[in-house]
Amino acid sequence: MTDKNFPLCGEGNRCMAGIEGQGNCWCYIEGEFPKGIFELVPPESKAKHCICKKCVDTYREETEMKK
């Protein structure tokens, strides 16, 4: 991913996915992302830009609090 910012939080994107010699990005070992989080991504960014771990963790916490 080459976009300079994450689409949800706007923070700087330091994604390591697909960069040779950088090891695996956290998202490769994360497993399955919560499906609802993708609904928050702007249409022009879907399947094109990363979602950071902080956003995934925040989404999970907020979803758990609503239960």
Long-range contacts (C-beta under 8 A, 24 or more apart in sequence): 1-48, 1-49, 1-50, 3-45, 3-48, 3-49, 3-50, 6-49, 6-50, 6-51, 6-52, 6-55, 7-41, 7-42, 7-45, 7-49, 7-51, 8-37, 8-40, 8-41, 8-51, 8-52, 8-55, 9-52, 9-54, 9-55, 11-52, 11-54, 13-49, 13-50, 13-52, 15-50, 17-50, 25-50, 26-53, 27-51, 27-53, 30-56, 34-59, 34-60, 34-63, 36-63
